[in-house]
Amino acid sequence: MRIFSADDVRRTVSMPAAIDAVRAAFRELAAGNFVLPARQIFGDGAILVMSAYHSPTGTAVVKKIGIKLDQLPAIRATVVYTGGGAQIIADGISITTLRTGAVVGVATDLLAPADATRLALLGTGAQAADQVRAVLAVRQITEVTVTGRNRARAEKLAAVLAGEFPAAKFTAGTSVDEGIATADVICCATSSSTPLFELDAVPARVHINAIGAFRPTMRELPRSLLADAGLVVVDQREAALEESGEIIDAVKTDAITEADLVELGHALTTRPETTGRTVFKSVGIGPQDWAIATALAAAAPEIRSR
């Protein structure tokens, strides 16, 4: 058995490699190659258990997540992967942030304007940095605005990311509306229970990723944006209708229909037309964790040979 710490995960799987792995996993999902049980939720979302089984390889992943929004880090998790001769236990926080960033990279590469240069990040929590890393891996971003409830934290995160990406200009935004006013790509990574902005604050040509609201009581996006968007893509329709507050609200109020929701795997298989505003909403699903765990297993041939 091999144990991967958070540092091990980061050293082993780069963001570009994670994006490639997650993209391949969503294509496998669209092809029907995963058995994907519904996420188990305990304690009103305080404990989550996710799993996925990849039929062609006989490999499986299980992740246990503990969530407490008033602590840092808010997420604590462990990933267990088995099959193909490999037995892995890995830090789940690093895998969660990496795979969530990676799926945003996949969606941004598919949906964002090819000439996008300006990114607006809303949120400064544990998921925030990997949102930026992912978008910068697939687009030539030159300007990044980081906006959060705590300006000091936004300034600190902007400074850290500026050190990683010296070719881009990083600034801390003074307000959400100002931060997104000229953005080509917007990444929402907050635990907000109310929309972060209104439709009229959003540029007419923009791609928006929303990964922070993962409970029915949470909403980062306004209903009007989902109704207006030229395309709304989700990681999985069933998961979004069960867990995404903004999707549940928009469907219940007839702002959109279930049929309007395009699954990412199918969008990768049949590339959709993208005009105006596009939205990617993710609540996170097991194949993403499987993708990173598989990459970890591939980096440990001594385990596979046993």
Disulfide bonds with the S-S distance in Angstrom:
none
